[in-house]
C-alpha cells in the first residue's frame, strides 16, 4: 500500500485536466513568489528607488513577465522538464557590487522621501542610468549561451566540486546580511514576527495537513488533506504579517510621523501606487533606454553566471527523478543551459536588473504534489506572463512594509548560506586539506570585499577600466570565495574521494526504474527531432538529440510504475519549500 502512495499521479509527459493544470500552476507561481519578488526589492536601494513605489511595481511586473517567457522556452525547447525559471541571486551579488562603486553612489537627495519627485527628469535619469547597466548582463549571458549550446558545460563540471560550490553559494547569502538588517531594522518587532511565522510554518507545522473541500466524479464532494504549510510557508508568513501591519496602521498603533521609529512598517506609505498603476502594462525590450556595457560589469556577471549554471545542472537531475523522467542526456542539459543563457539575455533586454535560473524550490514542489507533468509548468509560465501584464498585481506587492520584507530576508538568506555549506557533505571534512580550503575561501570572501568597501580608492592601477574590473570582482564575495576555492581545490594534492568528486558525481546519478524512453521526454517538440534526424551530420551538434531515442548509461526501461527513490508525500529535507532561489 505504501508503494501505491508513492506513485506519481502524472509523470512528465502526461497531461492533467485543464483545471488541475491551472490550480497547480498557480501554486508553482506562489512557491516562486518569495525569490522573484525579493530581487526587485533588493535592487531598489542600489537603483535609488526606495521611495518610488510605482517604478518598483514596474520592475516587479517586468521580472514576472520575463520569468514566464523564459519558463515557456525552457519547458518547450530547453531541458523539457517541469522546471520553473525566475530571477537569480547569483547575479544579484555582482549587480549590487557594481552599483556600490563610488561613481554610482545614489545622490543624497534621493534618500529623502520629501525631496524625491518621482516624475522629475533628474530623478528618472538617476535610476534609469543605473538600470541601463543591464547591458553587462546581456553580454555576460552570451557566455552561458555559448557554454550551453557548444557542450562545454561538461568540461566546466569536471573541474568544479563541492569545495568550489560551498563557499560560492554560502557567500551569496552572507554578503546580503546588510540588506536584510536594514529592512528588518525598520521595525524589529514586525520583522521578528514575520521570521517567526515563516519558521513556524516551514519547520514546525510542515507535516500537519489541512483539510480542503474537493470534488471528483468518483468521490463527489469530499475533503482532501493538503500540506499547505509545507508548500507555502513564505507566502503565508508574509500575508499574515502584512495583514497585522494593516490592522496596526488603520488603528494608528504605528506612528504616522516619518521621523519616528516604526513608521516604515505602515501599509499606507505607498497607498496611492495601486491606484496610479495602470491596469495593463506591457513590458518591452529597452524600456529604460539603451543598455550600456562596462568591462567590470561583464566580468562580475560572469562569476554569477558560472555559479548559476552549476546549480542548474543539479536541479535538472533532481527534477528528472521527481517527475518520473530518465536522467537528462547531454544534449538536453546543453540545451537547458543554453536556454537559461538566452533567458538572461532576454531579462537584460527587458530590464529586470537581473537574469533567470532554474528554481530549486519548485523542483521540490513536484515531490509534494505528486504531479510531474510539464504542462503544469507551462500553465505557470502563462500565469506569470499574465501577472506581468496586469500592472495592478506588481503595484500590490510594492505595498508590503519593509520590515516584513526584512523578516523574509532573514530566513531566505540564511537558507541560501546553509544550502551552500550543505555541499560539504560530499567532501571528507575530516581532512585538514579540505578544512583549510573551505575556511580560507570563506574568510577571504568576507574580509577582502569588506576592506575594499571601506577603502574604495585603494585600487589604483592607472588604468580606469582595470580599476573598475578589480573593484567589482573584489567586492563580490561569491567571486572571491569561489575563486580561492576553485584554485586551491584544483592545485593542492588530494584524491577524488577526499575532494568529494566521486560522491558529488554519484549524487547526480539517478534511479533508472521508469517506463519512459529518453527520447519521449527530451526530444524537441513539434516533430523537430524527426526532421533533424534525417540529416546525419546534425548528430554531432551538442544540443541536438540523436536520431533514435534510447535510455542512457545502460538504463533499461522497467514495466513497474513510476516510483522516485523518496516518498513524494514527504520530500527530502533539501526539498522542503522555503522560497529560495539560487
C-alpha positions in Angstrom: 0.0 0.0 0.0 2.9 2.3 0.7 4.2 1.8 -2.8 0.8 2.9 -4.1 1.0 6.1 -2.1 4.4 6.9 -3.6 3.4 6.7 -7.2 3.3 9.8 -9.4 -0.2 10.9 -10.2 1.1 12.4 -13.5 4.5 11.9 -14.9 6.4 14.4 -17.1 4.7 13.6 -20.4 1.2 13.2 -19.0 -1.4 16.0 -19.5 -3.6 16.5 -16.4 -7.1 18.1 -16.7 -7.0 21.8 -17.5 -8.4 22.9 -14.2 -5.7 20.9 -12.3 -3.0 22.5 -14.5 -4.3 25.9 -13.6 -4.5 25.2 -9.9 -1.1 23.6 -9.6 0.3 26.3 -12.0 -0.9 28.9 -9.5 0.7 27.0 -6.7 4.1 27.0 -8.5 3.8 30.7 -9.1 3.2 31.3 -5.4 6.0 29.0 -4.4 8.4 31.0 -6.6 6.9 34.3 -5.3 9.4 34.8 -2.5 12.5 34.5 -4.7 11.1 36.5 -7.6 9.7 39.5 -5.7 12.8 39.8 -3.4 15.1 40.7 -6.2 13.5 44.0 -7.4 13.0 45.0 -3.7 16.7 44.5 -3.0 17.8 46.2 -6.2 15.6 49.3 -5.4 18.2 50.5 -2.9 21.1 50.3 -5.4 18.9 52.0 -8.1 17.9 54.8 -5.7 14.2 53.8 -5.9 13.3 53.3 -2.2 10.7 56.0 -2.4 9.3 55.3 -5.9 6.7 52.6 -5.4 5.3 53.0 -8.9 8.6 52.2 -10.6 9.2 49.3 -8.2 5.8 47.9 -9.4 7.0 48.2 -13.0 10.2 46.3 -12.1 8.1 43.5 -10.4 5.8 43.3 -13.4 8.8 43.0 -15.7 10.5 40.3 -13.8 7.3 38.2 -13.7 6.7 38.8 -17.4 10.3 37.7 -18.4 10.2 34.7 -15.9 7.1 33.5 -17.6 8.6 33.7 -21.1 11.8 32.0 -20.0 9.8 29.2 -18.3 7.9 28.6 -21.5 11.1 28.5 -23.6 12.8 26.1 -21.1 9.9 23.6 -21.0 9.3 23.7 -24.7 12.7 23.9 -26.3 15.2 23.6 -23.4 15.6 20.8 -20.9 11.9 19.9 -21.4 11.5 19.0 -17.8 8.8 20.6 -15.5 11.2 23.2 -14.1 10.3 26.9 -13.5 12.6 29.8 -14.3 12.9 33.0 -12.3 15.3 35.7 -11.0 18.6 34.6 -9.6 20.5 35.7 -6.5 23.8 34.7 -8.2 23.6 37.8 -10.5 22.3 40.0 -7.7 25.6 40.0 -5.8 27.7 41.3 -8.8 24.9 43.8 -9.7 24.9 45.3 -6.2 28.7 45.3 -6.2 28.6 47.3 -9.5 26.0 49.8 -8.1 28.0 50.3 -4.9 31.0 51.7 -6.8 31.8 55.4 -5.9 30.6 56.7 -9.3 27.2 55.0 -8.9 26.5 56.2 -5.3 22.9 57.5 -5.0 22.7 61.3 -4.6 21.8 62.3 -1.1 18.5 63.9 -2.1 17.2 60.5 -3.4 17.4 59.2 0.2 14.9 61.7 1.5 11.3 61.0 0.7 10.3 64.6 0.9 12.9 65.7 -1.7 12.1 63.0 -4.3 9.9 64.0 -7.2 9.4 60.7 -9.0 8.1 62.4 -12.2 11.1 64.8 -12.5 13.5 64.2 -15.4 16.5 64.4 -13.0 15.2 61.5 -10.8 14.2 59.4 -13.8 17.7 59.8 -15.2 19.3 58.9 -11.9 17.6 55.4 -11.7 17.4 54.7 -15.4 21.1 55.4 -15.9 21.8 52.7 -13.3 19.3 50.3 -14.7 21.0 50.6 -18.2 23.9 48.7 -16.7 21.8 45.7 -17.7 23.8 45.7 -20.9 26.6 44.0 -18.9 24.1 41.2 -18.0 23.2 40.8 -21.7 26.9 40.5 -22.7 27.7 38.2 -19.8 24.7 35.9 -20.7 26.2 35.3 -24.1 28.9 33.3 -22.3 26.2 31.0 -20.9 24.6 30.7 -24.3 27.9 29.6 -25.8 28.8 27.2 -23.0 25.4 25.6 -23.2 24.9 25.2 -27.0 28.6 24.3 -27.5 28.5 21.5 -24.9 31.3 23.0 -22.8 29.3 22.7 -19.6 30.6 19.1 -19.2 34.2 20.4 -19.3 33.4 23.0 -16.6 31.8 20.4 -14.4 34.9 18.3 -14.5 36.9 20.9 -12.6 34.2 22.1 -10.1 33.4 20.2 -7.0 31.9 20.7 -3.5 34.8 22.8 -2.3 34.2 25.4 -5.0 30.4 25.3 -4.8 30.1 25.6 -1.0 31.9 28.9 -0.4 30.4 30.4 -3.6 26.8 29.8 -2.7 27.2 30.3 1.0 28.7 33.8 0.4 25.7 34.8 -1.7 23.6 34.7 1.4 26.2 36.1 3.8 27.1 39.0 1.6 23.4 40.2 1.7 23.3 40.5 5.5 23.4 44.3 5.4 20.3 44.5 3.1 18.4 42.1 5.4 19.4 44.0 8.6 18.5 47.4 7.1 15.0 46.3 6.1 14.4 44.3 9.3 15.7 47.2 11.5 12.9 49.5 10.4 10.8 47.6 13.0 12.3 44.7 14.7 9.0 43.6 16.2 7.3 43.2 12.8 10.3 41.6 11.1 10.8 39.2 14.1 7.1 38.2 13.8 7.5 37.6 10.1 10.6 35.4 10.6 8.9 33.5 13.5 5.8 32.8 11.3 7.9 31.5 8.4 9.9 29.3 10.7 6.7 28.1 12.4 5.0 27.2 9.1 8.0 25.7 7.3 9.6 23.8 10.2 7.1 23.0 13.0 3.8 22.7 11.1 5.1 21.4 7.8 3.9 17.8 8.4 0.4 18.9 9.5 -2.1 18.5 6.7 -5.1 20.9 6.4 -8.4 19.6 5.1 -9.7 21.3 2.0 -13.1 20.6 0.2 -12.6 18.9 -3.2 -14.8 17.4 -5.8 -14.3 14.4 -8.1 -16.6 12.2 -10.2 -15.8 9.1 -8.1 -16.0 10.6 -4.6 -18.2 13.6 -5.3 -17.7 16.4 -2.7 -15.2 15.3 -0.1 -12.2 16.7 1.8 -8.6 16.2 0.9 -5.7 16.8 3.2 -3.1 19.3 1.8 0.3 20.1 3.4 -0.3 23.8 2.9 2.3 24.9 5.5 5.0 22.9 3.7 4.1 24.3 0.3 3.6 28.0 1.0 5.3 28.9 4.3 6.9 32.2 3.0 3.7 33.4 1.3 1.6 32.6 4.4 4.1 34.3 6.7 4.2 37.5 4.5 0.4 37.7 4.1 -0.2 37.3 7.9 2.4 39.9 8.8 1.1 42.2 6.1 -2.4 41.9 7.5 -1.3 42.6 11.0 0.6 45.7 9.8 -2.6 46.9 8.0 -4.6 46.5 11.3 -1.9 48.4 13.2 -1.9 51.1 10.6 -5.7 51.7 10.5 -5.9 51.6 14.3 -3.0 54.2 14.4 -0.8 52.0 16.6 2.1 52.5 14.3 3.4 56.1 14.3 2.3 58.5 11.5 5.3 60.8 11.8 8.1 59.9 9.3 10.9 60.6 11.8 9.6 58.1 14.4 10.7 54.5 14.7 8.2 52.1 13.2 6.8 54.5 10.6 8.2 52.3 7.7 6.0 49.4 9.0 2.8 51.2 7.9 1.0 49.8 4.9 -0.3 53.2 3.6 3.1 54.6 2.7 2.6 53.6 -0.9 -1.2 53.5 -0.9 -1.5 55.6 -4.0 0.7 53.3 -6.0 -2.1 50.8 -6.6 -4.5 53.5 -7.9 -1.8 55.1 -10.0 -0.6 51.8 -11.6 -2.2 51.1 -15.0 -4.5 48.0 -15.3 -2.4 46.8 -18.3 1.3 47.3 -18.6 3.2 45.7 -21.4 7.0 45.4 -20.7 9.2 45.7 -23.8 12.9 45.5 -24.6 14.8 48.7 -23.9 12.0 50.3 -21.9 14.6 52.0 -19.6 16.7 53.3 -22.5 19.6 51.9 -24.5 21.6 49.4 -22.3 25.2 50.3 -21.5 28.1 47.8 -21.1 31.1 48.0 -18.9 34.0 45.6 -18.7 33.8 45.5 -15.0 30.1 44.6 -15.1 30.6 41.9 -17.6 33.4 40.2 -15.7 31.4 40.4 -12.5 28.3 38.9 -14.1 30.4 36.0 -15.4 31.1 34.9 -11.9 27.4 34.8 -11.2 26.6 33.1 -14.5 29.0 30.2 -13.8 27.5 29.6 -10.3 24.0 29.6 -11.8 25.0 27.0 -14.5 26.4 24.6 -11.9 23.3 24.9 -9.7 21.0 24.3 -12.7 22.7 21.1 -13.7 22.0 19.7 -10.2 18.4 20.9 -10.5 17.9 19.1 -13.8 18.8 15.8 -12.2 16.6 16.3 -9.2 13.7 17.4 -11.4 14.1 14.3 -13.7 13.9 12.0 -10.7 10.9 13.7 -9.1 8.9 13.9 -12.4 9.4 10.2 -13.4 11.8 11.0 -16.3 15.0 9.2 -17.2 18.3 11.0 -16.3 18.8 14.0 -18.6 21.1 13.2 -21.6 23.9 15.6 -22.5 22.1 17.2 -25.4 19.2 18.1 -23.1 21.5 19.6 -20.5 23.3 21.6 -23.1 20.0 22.9 -24.4 18.8 23.7 -20.9 21.9 25.7 -20.0 21.8 27.4 -23.5 18.2 28.4 -23.0 18.9 29.7 -19.5 21.6 31.9 -21.1 19.1 33.1 -23.6 16.7 33.8 -20.7 19.4 36.0 -19.0 19.8 37.8 -22.4 16.0 38.5 -22.5 16.0 39.6 -18.8 18.7 42.1 -19.6 17.0 43.3 -22.7 13.6 43.8 -20.9 15.4 45.4 -18.0 14.7 43.3 -14.9 18.2 44.2 -13.5 18.7 40.5 -13.1 18.8 37.2 -15.1 17.0 33.9 -14.8 17.8 30.5 -13.5 16.0 27.2 -12.5 14.1 27.3 -9.2 15.1 24.6 -6.8 12.0 25.1 -4.6 9.7 24.4 -7.5 11.6 21.2 -8.1 10.8 20.2 -4.5 7.1 21.1 -5.1 6.9 18.3 -7.6 7.6 15.8 -4.8 4.8 17.2 -2.7 2.1 17.4 -5.3 3.0 14.1 -7.0 2.3 15.8 -10.3 5.4 15.9 -12.5 3.7 17.0 -15.7 5.4 19.7 -17.7 2.0 21.0 -18.8 1.6 22.3 -15.2 4.7 24.4 -15.6 3.5 25.6 -19.0 0.4 26.9 -17.1 2.7 28.6 -14.6 4.6 30.3 -17.4 1.4 31.6 -18.9 0.2 32.8 -15.5 3.4 34.7 -14.8 3.2 36.4 -18.2 -0.3 37.4 -17.3 0.8 38.7 -13.9 3.5 40.8 -15.6 0.9 42.3 -18.0 -1.6 43.3 -15.2 0.1 46.4 -13.7 -2.0 46.3 -10.6 -0.5 43.0 -9.5 3.0 44.4 -9.3 1.7 47.5 -7.5 0.1 45.5 -4.8 3.4 43.7 -4.0 5.2 47.1 -3.5 2.9 47.9 -0.6 4.5 45.2 1.6 6.1 47.0 4.5 9.9 46.9 4.5 10.1 45.2 8.0 8.0 42.3 6.6 10.4 42.0 3.7 13.3 42.1 6.1 11.9 39.3 8.1 11.6 37.2 4.9 15.2 38.1 4.0 16.4 36.8 7.5 15.1 33.4 6.6 15.8 33.3 2.9 19.4 34.5 3.0 20.2 32.2 5.9 18.8 29.2 4.0 20.9 30.2 0.9 24.1 30.2 3.1 23.2 26.9 4.6 22.4 25.4 1.2 25.9 26.3 0.1 27.6 24.8 3.2 25.5 21.6 2.7 27.6 20.8 -0.3 30.4 19.9 2.0 28.6 16.6 2.9 30.2 15.1 -0.3 33.8 16.0 0.8 35.8 14.5 3.6 35.7 17.2 6.2 38.0 15.2 8.5 40.7 16.2 6.0 42.9 19.1 7.1 43.3 19.9 3.4 39.6 20.4 2.9 39.1 22.3 6.2 41.9 24.7 5.1 40.4 25.3 1.6 36.9 25.9 2.8 37.9 28.1 5.8 40.3 30.2 3.9 37.9 30.7 1.0 35.0 31.7 3.3 37.1 34.1 5.4 38.7 35.7 2.3 35.3 36.1 0.8 34.2 38.2 3.8 37.4 40.1 4.6 38.5 41.3 1.1 35.2 42.7 0.0 34.7 44.4 3.4 38.1 46.1 3.2 37.5 47.2 -0.4 34.1 48.7 0.5 35.8 50.7 3.3 38.7 51.8 1.1 37.2 52.4 -2.4 40.2 54.4 -3.6 42.8 51.8 -2.6 42.7 50.2 -6.1 44.6 52.4 -8.4 46.5 50.8 -11.3 46.5 53.8 -13.5 44.0 52.2 -16.0 40.4 53.1 -15.2 38.9 50.0 -16.8 41.2 47.7 -14.9 40.4 49.5 -11.6 36.6 49.0 -12.3 37.0 45.3 -13.0 39.1 44.7 -9.9 36.6 46.9 -7.8 33.6 44.8 -8.9 35.3 41.4 -8.6 36.9 42.1 -5.2 33.7 43.5 -3.7 31.7 40.4 -4.9 32.0 38.0 -2.0 30.9 34.9 -4.0 33.6 35.6 -6.6 36.4 35.9 -4.1 35.4 32.8 -2.1 34.6 30.8 -5.2 37.9 31.8 -6.9 40.0 30.7 -4.0 38.0 27.5 -3.5 38.5 26.7 -7.2 42.2 27.4 -7.4 43.1 25.7 -4.1 40.9 22.6 -4.7 42.5 22.1 -8.2 46.1 22.7 -7.2 46.5 21.3 -3.7 47.1 17.5 -4.0 44.1 15.4 -2.9 42.3 12.3 -4.1 38.9 12.4 -5.8 37.4 10.7 -2.8 38.9 13.3 -0.4 37.8 16.2 -2.6 34.2 14.8 -2.7 34.3 14.5 -6.5 33.2 10.8 -6.5 30.3 11.4 -4.1 29.4 14.5 -5.9 29.1 12.7 -9.3 27.3 9.8 -7.7 24.7 12.1 -6.2 23.8 13.2 -9.7 23.2 9.6 -10.9 19.5 8.8 -10.8 17.5 5.7 -10.4 16.5 4.3 -13.9 13.4 2.5 -12.9 10.9 4.2 -15.2 8.7 3.4 -18.1 9.7 6.3 -20.3 12.3 6.3 -23.0 14.7 9.2 -23.1 13.5 10.4 -26.4 9.9 10.7 -25.2 10.9 13.3 -22.7 13.9 15.1 -24.1 13.4 15.2 -27.9 12.4 18.5 -29.4 8.7 19.2 -29.9 6.6 19.6 -33.0 8.4 16.9 -34.9 11.6 18.9 -35.0 13.7 15.9 -33.8 12.3 13.6 -36.5 13.2 16.3 -39.1 16.7 16.7 -37.8 17.4 13.0 -37.6 17.2 12.9 -41.4 20.4 14.8 -41.5 23.2 12.6 -40.3 25.7 15.5 -39.6 23.3 17.1 -37.1 24.0 14.3 -34.6 27.4 16.0 -34.0 25.8 19.2 -32.8 25.9 19.2 -29.0 22.3 20.3 -28.4 20.6 18.1 -31.0 19.1 14.8 -29.9 20.4 11.6 -31.5 18.4 10.0 -34.3 17.0 7.2 -32.2 15.7 7.7 -28.7 17.4 5.4 -26.2 17.9 5.2 -22.5 21.2 6.5 -21.2 24.1 4.9 -19.4 22.7 1.4 -19.7 19.4 2.2 -18.2 16.7 -0.1 -19.3 13.0 0.5 -19.3 11.1 -1.0 -16.4 7.5 -2.0 -16.5 6.9 -1.1 -12.9 5.1 2.1 -12.0 7.0 5.3 -11.8 8.5 5.5 -8.3 11.1 8.0 -7.3 13.6 7.0 -4.6 12.0 9.2 -2.0 8.3 9.0 -1.0 6.7 12.0 -2.7 4.4 12.9 0.1 7.3 13.6 2.4 10.2 15.0 0.3 13.8 15.0 1.3 14.9 17.8 3.7 16.6 19.5 0.8 13.3 19.7 -1.0 11.4 21.5 1.8 9.9 24.5 0.2 11.2 27.7 1.7 11.0 30.1 -1.2 14.7 30.5 -2.0 16.2 30.7 -5.5 19.8 30.4 -6.3 
